[in-house]
Amino acid sequence: MKWSVIRRKLEKVDRAIDKAIASADIPGAVVGARMPRDGEMLEYFSERGLAVVRPERIPMSRTTVFDLASLTKPIATTTAILLLVDEGSVGLDDPVAKYLPNFAERDKDAVTVRHLLTHSAGLKPWRAYHELLLEKERKTGEALIGTLDAREFVIDRTVRSALVHEPGAAAVYGDLDFIVLGAIVEAVAHQRLDDFCSERIFTPLGMDHTFFVPLLPGSSPLPEPSKRKIAATENCPWRNRILWGEVHDPNASVMGGVAGHAGLFSTVDDVMKFAQTVLDVWHGRSDVWPTETLRSFLTRQNLPESSDWALGWDTPTAGASTSGTHFSAESVGHLGFTGTSLWIDLANETIVVLLTNRVHLVAKKSHFALRPIVHDLILEAFEAG
């Protein structure tokens, strides 16, 4: 194998990231990738730029902890549901109202757990609950953000909300589906989502640097040494501070930092460890999770027929995927708004993790073009030797 050719081509990845840093698309990035080839394991890790620009300058490192944003959905919530499905506590085609009775309100009795996992339930994708709570704080003078009352407010409003289309008629990506799924986990397991995930997912896999940061009453503040290992995010206009060691997502924040759609923090090595476990279970090399259940979760559900969604996981959209052009159709992945992504090719066992804090200091809403570029350059390098 021509390692010199591979290393030279991987330098293009560093240059692409450096270009994104120079153009202020991102402050920095950490990348991890792995592919088995010809009896050897090709691996690539790179750390570029800054984890924190203000209030001080801290460089990225391989151990930098990132706000994963919506990677919370597959890594935490979807995996939690998978475990509950396998043990028979949750049924994919059970009505959501079986676990959350108030969900049946406003003609939602036909919505199933499968609908939620495929974003085809018909719920509105997003609601600015944080704005409603802020307005209530202004009117009453009562502190609500991050309280148990605020958490229950968001869950209750979501559970009781009306549909915008019939279940299964369209797949519209959004957060509300996973706020409900997080509530299902808590109702069935009789413990908070972060505790369940720590006990049943992160600790068994040795994901020692993966956690939620609870902001709820009674939660211990993040120690300063731990905070300094975390990449900072937005200079938030409504929280009036740079977010550093607390969740970026506004609804997850008002819910106290623990939610089914966002709130998880992790490192590149822990996300790689999770992804490798997915591959090992898929290929029958590990029984840490049930193989057949995992395979069903990673299979496109065709809800509706044109949808690319598996259960809690995205799959490549032909000609328009953030995974680039080289991941096979037998791949799964997910993105996070803060600038994070994970893609896993189940066929050739390739993993690419891209972690950035692109929203530091300003939350950019434009398309993040770096993702497919990095994915293509890494796979082209791995395949060149």
C-alpha positions in Angstrom: 0.0 0.0 0.0 1.4 3.4 -1.0 1.2 5.2 2.3 3.1 8.2 0.9 0.3 8.7 -1.7 -2.4 8.5 0.9 -0.7 10.9 3.2 -0.1 13.4 0.4 -3.7 13.3 -0.6 -4.9 13.7 3.0 -3.0 17.0 3.1 -5.8 18.2 0.8 -8.2 17.7 3.6 -6.2 19.9 5.9 -5.9 22.6 3.2 -9.7 22.5 2.7 -10.3 23.0 6.4 -7.6 25.7 6.6 -9.4 27.5 3.7 -12.7 27.3 5.6 -11.0 28.8 8.7 -9.4 31.6 6.7 -12.7 32.5 5.2 -14.4 32.5 8.6 -16.7 29.7 7.8 -15.5 27.9 10.9 -13.1 28.7 13.8 -11.7 25.2 13.7 -12.4 21.5 13.2 -11.4 18.0 14.4 -11.8 15.2 11.9 -11.6 11.4 12.4 -11.8 8.8 9.7 -11.3 5.1 9.4 -11.4 2.5 6.6 -10.2 -1.1 6.5 -8.3 -1.9 3.3 -6.2 -4.8 2.1 -6.0 -6.2 5.6 -4.9 -2.9 7.2 -6.8 -0.2 8.9 -6.4 3.3 7.4 -6.9 6.0 9.9 -6.8 9.8 9.7 -7.1 12.4 12.5 -6.6 16.1 12.2 -7.1 19.1 14.5 -7.1 22.6 13.0 -7.9 26.1 14.2 -9.5 27.2 17.5 -11.9 25.7 19.8 -12.5 29.0 21.5 -11.9 32.5 19.9 -13.4 34.5 22.7 -13.2 35.1 25.6 -9.8 33.6 25.1 -8.0 31.7 22.4 -7.8 27.9 22.9 -6.6 25.7 20.0 -8.5 22.6 18.8 -7.2 19.2 20.0 -8.2 15.6 19.5 -9.7 15.7 23.0 -11.8 18.8 22.4 -15.4 18.2 23.4 -18.1 19.4 21.0 -21.8 20.3 21.3 -23.1 17.6 19.0 -26.4 19.3 18.4 -28.7 16.9 16.4 -26.2 14.0 16.5 -28.0 13.6 19.8 -30.9 12.1 17.8 -29.1 9.0 16.5 -26.4 8.5 19.1 -28.6 9.0 22.2 -32.3 9.0 21.6 -32.5 6.5 18.7 -30.2 4.1 20.4 -32.3 4.4 23.6 -35.4 3.6 21.6 -33.6 0.7 19.9 -32.8 -0.9 23.3 -36.4 -0.4 24.5 -37.8 -1.9 21.3 -35.5 -4.9 21.7 -36.5 -5.6 25.2 -40.2 -5.4 24.3 -40.9 -2.2 26.3 -41.7 -0.1 23.1 -43.2 -1.2 19.8 -42.3 0.6 16.6 -45.9 0.4 15.3 -47.5 1.2 18.7 -49.4 4.5 18.8 -47.4 7.1 20.6 -50.4 7.7 22.9 -49.8 4.2 24.4 -46.8 5.7 26.2 -47.9 9.4 26.3 -51.7 9.4 26.6 -52.0 13.2 26.0 -50.5 12.7 22.6 -53.8 11.4 21.3 -55.3 14.9 21.5 -56.0 16.8 18.3 -56.4 13.7 16.1 -52.9 12.2 16.7 -54.0 8.8 17.8 -52.7 7.2 14.5 -49.2 8.5 14.9 -46.7 5.6 15.8 -43.2 5.5 17.2 -42.0 4.6 13.7 -43.5 7.8 12.3 -41.5 9.8 14.9 -38.2 8.1 14.0 -38.7 8.7 10.3 -39.9 12.3 10.7 -43.1 11.4 9.1 -45.5 11.9 12.0 -46.8 15.2 10.8 -45.7 17.4 13.7 -44.4 20.9 12.9 -40.6 20.7 12.5 -39.8 23.4 15.1 -41.4 25.8 17.5 -39.7 28.7 19.3 -40.7 27.6 22.8 -37.8 29.5 24.3 -39.4 32.8 23.0 -42.7 31.9 24.7 -40.9 31.2 27.9 -38.9 34.4 27.7 -42.1 36.4 27.1 -43.7 34.7 30.1 -40.6 35.6 32.2 -40.9 39.2 31.1 -44.5 39.4 32.1 -44.4 37.6 35.4 -40.8 38.3 36.6 -40.6 34.6 37.3 -37.4 32.7 36.4 -38.4 29.9 34.1 -35.6 29.1 31.7 -33.9 25.8 32.6 -36.4 24.9 35.3 -38.5 21.7 35.6 -41.6 23.7 34.9 -40.0 24.9 31.6 -39.1 21.4 30.7 -42.6 20.2 31.3 -44.0 23.1 29.4 -42.0 22.2 26.2 -42.8 18.5 26.4 -46.5 19.2 27.1 -46.9 21.7 24.3 -45.2 19.3 21.9 -47.2 16.3 23.0 -50.5 18.2 22.7 -49.6 20.1 19.4 -51.6 19.6 16.2 -50.4 17.9 13.1 -49.5 19.8 9.9 -50.0 16.7 7.6 -51.3 13.2 7.9 -48.9 10.6 9.4 -46.8 9.0 6.7 -47.8 11.5 4.0 -44.4 13.3 4.1 -41.1 13.2 5.8 -40.2 16.6 7.1 -37.1 16.7 9.3 -37.6 18.4 12.6 -36.9 18.5 16.4 -40.4 18.0 17.8 -40.5 14.3 16.8 -37.4 13.7 18.9 -38.6 15.8 21.9 -41.5 13.3 21.9 -39.2 10.3 21.6 -37.1 11.6 24.5 -40.3 11.8 26.5 -41.2 8.2 25.6 -37.8 7.0 26.8 -38.3 8.7 30.1 -41.9 7.5 30.5 -41.0 3.9 29.8 -37.6 3.7 31.6 -38.8 5.8 34.6 -35.5 7.8 34.5 -34.3 10.9 32.8 -32.9 10.6 29.3 -29.3 11.5 30.2 -29.2 8.9 33.0 -30.6 6.2 30.8 -28.1 6.9 28.0 -25.2 7.1 30.4 -26.1 3.8 32.0 -27.2 1.8 28.9 -25.2 3.3 26.1 -22.1 5.5 26.9 -20.7 3.6 29.9 -21.0 0.1 28.3 -19.2 1.4 25.2 -16.5 3.2 27.2 -17.6 6.6 25.9 -16.1 8.3 28.8 -16.2 11.8 27.3 -19.8 11.7 26.1 -22.5 13.4 28.3 -25.3 15.9 28.6 -24.8 19.1 30.6 -27.8 19.4 32.8 -28.9 22.9 33.7 -31.8 21.8 35.8 -32.1 22.7 39.5 -29.9 20.4 41.6 -27.4 19.8 38.8 -23.8 20.5 39.6 -22.1 23.3 37.5 -19.6 22.1 35.0 -16.1 22.4 36.6 -13.8 25.0 35.1 -11.2 22.5 33.9 -14.0 20.5 32.1 -15.4 23.6 30.5 -12.0 24.6 29.1 -12.0 21.3 27.1 -15.2 22.2 25.3 -15.5 24.1 22.0 -17.4 27.3 22.5 -20.5 28.1 20.3 -22.7 31.2 19.7 -22.5 34.6 21.2 -26.2 34.1 22.1 -28.4 37.3 21.8 -31.1 36.1 24.2 -28.8 34.5 26.8 -26.4 37.5 26.5 -23.2 35.5 26.6 -20.9 33.3 24.7 -22.1 29.7 25.1 -19.2 27.7 26.5 -20.0 24.4 28.2 -23.8 24.7 27.8 -26.1 23.5 25.0 -26.5 25.8 22.0 -30.0 24.7 20.9 -32.5 27.1 22.4 -35.3 24.6 23.2 -32.8 22.1 24.7 -31.5 25.0 26.8 -34.9 26.0 28.2 -35.5 22.3 28.9 -32.5 22.2 31.2 -29.9 20.9 28.8 -31.4 17.4 28.4 -33.6 16.7 25.4 -34.2 14.0 22.8 -33.3 16.3 19.9 -30.1 18.1 21.2 -27.9 18.5 24.3 -25.2 15.8 23.8 -21.5 16.6 24.1 -18.7 14.4 22.9 -15.2 14.0 21.4 -14.1 12.7 18.0 -12.8 9.5 19.5 -16.0 8.7 21.4 -18.1 9.3 18.3 -15.7 7.1 16.3 -16.1 4.4 19.1 -19.9 4.6 18.7 -19.7 4.4 15.0 -17.4 1.4 15.1 -19.8 -0.3 17.5 -22.6 0.2 14.9 -20.3 -1.5 12.3 -19.3 -4.4 14.6 -23.0 -5.1 15.5 -24.1 -4.8 11.9 -21.5 -7.3 10.7 -22.1 -9.7 13.6 -18.8 -9.1 15.4 -20.4 -7.7 18.6 -23.6 -8.5 20.6 -23.5 -5.3 22.7 -26.7 -4.4 20.8 -29.1 -6.8 19.1 -28.0 -7.3 15.5 -31.3 -7.8 13.8 -32.9 -4.8 15.6 -30.0 -2.6 14.7 -30.2 -3.7 11.0 -33.9 -2.8 11.0 -33.2 0.6 12.4 -30.5 1.3 9.7 -32.8 0.3 6.8 -34.7 2.9 4.8 -38.4 2.8 5.9 -40.0 4.4 2.8 -42.3 6.6 4.8 -43.4 7.9 2.4 -41.9 6.1 -0.6 -39.6 9.0 -1.6 -38.1 9.4 1.9 -34.4 8.6 2.6 -34.9 8.2 6.3 -34.1 5.0 8.2 -35.2 4.8 11.9 -33.5 7.9 13.4 -30.8 7.9 10.8 -30.5 9.6 7.4 -29.2 7.8 4.3 -27.5 9.4 1.2 -29.7 11.3 -1.1 -28.5 10.5 -4.6 -26.6 13.5 -6.0 -27.3 15.8 -3.1 -25.9 14.2 0.1 -23.7 15.9 2.6 -21.8 12.6 2.7 -20.4 13.6 -0.7 -20.2 11.3 -3.8 -18.3 8.2 -2.5 -20.4 6.8 0.3 -22.5 3.9 -0.9 -26.2 3.7 -0.8 -25.8 1.3 2.1 -24.7 4.2 4.4 -26.2 6.0 7.3 -25.4 9.4 8.9 -26.7 12.5 10.5 -25.8 16.2 10.9 -25.7 18.7 13.7 -26.5 22.4 13.4 -23.4 23.4 15.3 -21.2 22.0 12.5 -21.0 18.3 13.4 -21.6 15.2 11.3 -21.2 11.5 11.3 -21.4 9.2 8.2 -20.9 5.4 8.3 -20.7 3.2 5.2 -22.0 -0.1 6.3 -20.8 -1.9 3.1 -17.1 -1.0 3.1 -17.0 -0.1 6.9 -15.9 3.5 6.4 -16.4 6.1 9.2 -16.0 9.9 8.8 -16.6 12.2 11.8 -16.4 15.9 11.2 -16.7 18.1 14.3 -16.7 21.9 14.1 -18.0 24.8 16.1 -19.1 26.8 13.0 -21.7 28.8 15.0 -18.9 30.4 17.2 -19.3 33.4 17.5 -22.2 33.9 15.0 -24.9 31.2 14.3 -24.7 30.8 10.5 -27.8 29.5 8.9 -26.4 29.0 5.4 -25.5 25.6 3.8 -22.3 24.2 5.3 -20.4 23.3 2.1 -17.3 21.9 3.9 -18.9 18.5 4.8 -19.1 16.9 1.3 -15.7 18.3 0.4 -14.1 16.7 3.4 -15.8 13.4 2.9 -14.8 13.2 -0.7 -11.2 14.2 -0.1 -10.8 11.6 2.7 -12.3 8.7 0.7 -10.3 9.6 -2.4 -7.1 9.6 -0.3 -8.0 6.3 1.3 -8.7 4.7 -2.1 -5.6 6.1 -3.8 -2.9 4.0 -2.2 
